[in-house]
Amino acid sequence: MDTKTIAEDLHEHVPANWYFESIKIDPFQKFWHKSRFREVKKISSDAGLILDVGSADGVFTNVILKTTNARKIIGLEVVKTSIDWAKKHWKNNKKMQFIVGDAHNLKFDNSTFDAVYCLEVLEHVVDPVKVLLEFKRVLKKGGFGIFLVPSDNNLFKIVWWLWLHFYPRGWVWKDTHIQTYRGNYLTVACNNAGFKIEIDKKFNLGMLHLVKVRKM
């Protein structure tokens, strides 16, 4: 089974507009995503052309666009229903484009983008280092990447288990995390891909691990 099909199967129960609805009706989700974007904004820089990998319904693609003053941002997502929803919902914003694609095999030329964002997505991919190498390939020299993953510390594992088993809407994410970044593996993977790490931090009581890297 190819990596795209695996990802589609993992997320078959996740609604196409999950984030758009969640931050409106779910106080926990609103807090979680507001806190993560507060930290992402702190380390973001202006960039002309941006790739947002795992863009889902485009809610956070729009936040990245506003944060970076980008000329254009391309949201890439493996789940077609989410891309269809994003295309319709954000159709009046000409700076945003949404396409279906697999992070393991990006259909872009080398050195295309000024920045790549990948926020709480790498835990869902089959081969993280291969994905990071693809990010590096499509980045321009001097371009930056901002990557965010769950740290899988003990507190996160408890919260995640409770979320999956007792939270009314949490069950749709069951079995979608196929990688763990416990023990600072995000840092290790970025180093293995050849990035220069500029910022490496954890927040939300250590439950989220955020890095900013540079292609040298």
C-alpha positions in Angstrom: 0.0 0.0 0.0 1.4 3.4 -0.9 1.9 6.2 1.6 -0.9 8.3 0.2 -3.4 5.5 0.5 -2.2 4.7 4.1 -2.8 8.4 5.1 -6.2 8.4 3.5 -7.2 5.3 5.3 -5.9 6.6 8.6 -8.1 9.7 8.4 -11.2 8.3 6.8 -13.4 9.3 9.8 -12.0 12.9 10.2 -14.6 15.4 8.9 -13.4 17.6 6.0 -13.8 20.8 8.0 -12.7 19.4 11.4 -10.6 22.5 12.5 -13.1 25.1 11.2 -15.9 23.5 13.3 -13.7 22.5 16.3 -12.4 25.9 17.1 -16.0 27.3 17.1 -17.7 24.6 19.2 -15.0 23.0 21.2 -13.3 25.0 24.1 -10.5 22.4 24.4 -9.6 22.6 20.7 -9.9 26.4 20.7 -7.4 26.6 23.6 -5.0 24.0 22.1 -4.8 25.6 18.7 -4.7 29.2 19.9 -1.8 28.3 22.1 0.1 26.5 19.4 -0.3 29.4 17.0 0.8 31.9 19.5 4.1 30.0 19.7 4.3 29.5 15.9 3.8 33.2 15.3 6.7 34.1 17.6 9.2 32.3 15.4 7.7 33.0 12.0 9.3 35.3 9.4 8.0 37.0 6.3 8.2 34.8 3.2 7.2 35.1 -0.4 6.0 31.6 -1.3 5.1 29.1 1.4 4.1 25.5 1.4 1.8 24.4 4.2 1.9 20.6 4.4 -1.1 18.9 6.0 -3.2 22.0 5.5 -6.5 20.1 6.2 -9.4 22.6 5.8 -7.2 25.6 5.5 -8.0 27.3 8.7 -4.3 27.4 9.8 -3.1 28.0 6.3 -5.0 31.3 6.5 -3.3 32.1 9.9 0.2 31.4 8.4 -0.6 33.6 5.4 -1.6 36.5 7.7 1.4 35.9 10.0 4.0 35.9 7.2 2.7 38.4 4.7 3.2 35.8 2.1 2.7 36.5 -1.6 1.2 33.1 -1.9 0.7 30.0 0.1 0.0 26.5 -1.1 -1.9 24.2 1.2 -1.1 20.5 0.5 -3.3 17.8 2.0 -3.6 14.0 1.4 -7.4 13.9 2.2 -9.3 15.1 -0.9 -12.5 15.9 1.0 -10.6 18.5 3.1 -9.1 20.0 0.0 -12.5 20.2 -1.7 -13.9 22.0 1.3 -11.0 24.4 1.6 -11.2 25.3 -2.1 -14.8 26.2 -1.7 -14.6 28.0 1.6 -11.4 30.1 0.8 -12.2 30.6 -2.9 -12.2 34.4 -2.6 -8.7 34.5 -1.2 -6.5 34.4 -4.3 -3.3 34.1 -2.2 -4.2 30.6 -1.1 -4.2 27.5 -3.3 -5.1 24.0 -2.1 -4.0 20.8 -3.7 -4.1 17.1 -3.0 -0.6 15.6 -2.5 1.6 13.3 -0.5 4.4 14.7 1.7 6.6 11.8 0.8 6.6 12.7 -2.9 6.1 16.4 -3.4 5.3 17.4 -7.0 7.4 20.6 -7.0 10.8 21.5 -8.4 13.9 21.8 -6.3 14.3 25.2 -4.5 10.7 26.4 -5.1 9.6 27.7 -1.7 10.8 30.3 0.8 9.3 28.4 3.7 7.6 25.1 4.6 5.2 24.7 7.5 4.2 21.3 8.8 2.2 21.6 12.0 1.1 18.5 13.9 1.4 16.3 10.8 4.7 14.5 11.0 3.2 12.1 13.6 0.9 10.9 10.8 3.5 10.1 8.1 5.1 6.7 7.3 8.7 7.9 6.9 9.5 11.2 8.7 13.0 11.5 7.4 12.0 11.0 3.8 9.3 13.7 4.3 11.9 16.1 5.8 14.2 15.5 2.9 11.4 16.4 0.6 10.9 19.6 2.5 14.6 20.4 2.2 14.6 19.6 -1.5 11.8 22.1 -2.3 13.1 24.8 0.0 15.3 27.5 -1.5 18.8 27.9 0.0 18.3 30.0 3.1 14.7 29.1 3.3 13.1 28.1 6.6 10.9 25.3 7.9 8.6 25.4 11.0 7.6 21.9 12.2 5.4 21.0 15.2 4.7 17.6 16.7 3.4 16.1 20.0 6.3 15.4 22.2 4.7 12.2 23.5 5.8 13.0 27.0 3.9 11.2 29.8 1.3 14.1 30.2 0.6 14.1 26.5 0.1 10.3 26.4 -2.4 10.6 29.3 -4.3 13.5 27.6 -4.3 11.8 24.3 -5.7 8.5 25.7 -8.4 10.4 27.5 -9.2 12.3 24.3 -9.5 9.2 22.2 -11.6 7.2 24.7 -13.8 9.7 26.5 -14.0 13.0 24.6 -17.2 12.9 22.4 -15.4 13.8 19.2 -11.9 12.5 19.9 -12.5 9.0 18.6 -12.1 10.0 14.9 -8.3 10.4 15.5 -7.9 6.8 16.8 -4.8 5.1 15.3 -3.8 8.2 13.3 -0.6 8.7 15.2 1.9 6.3 13.6 5.1 8.0 14.7 6.4 9.0 18.1 8.6 12.0 18.8 9.4 11.0 22.3 13.0 11.7 23.4 13.5 14.7 21.1 13.2 12.6 18.0 12.1 15.6 16.0 15.4 17.3 16.6 17.2 14.1 15.6 15.2 13.7 12.4 15.8 17.3 11.4 19.6 16.9 12.0 19.5 13.6 10.0 17.8 15.5 7.1 20.6 18.0 7.1 18.8 21.1 8.4 20.4 23.7 10.6 18.2 24.0 13.7 17.7 27.6 14.8 14.9 27.3 17.4 14.1 24.2 19.4 11.5 24.5 22.1 8.6 22.8 23.9 5.4 24.3 25.3 2.0 23.4 26.7 3.6 21.8 29.7 6.1 20.1 27.3 3.4 18.4 25.3 4.3 20.1 22.0 7.7 20.2 20.4 8.4 23.1 18.0 11.4 23.7 15.8 12.5 26.3 13.2 15.1 25.0 10.8 17.1 26.5 7.9 18.3 25.1 4.6 22.0 26.1 4.4 
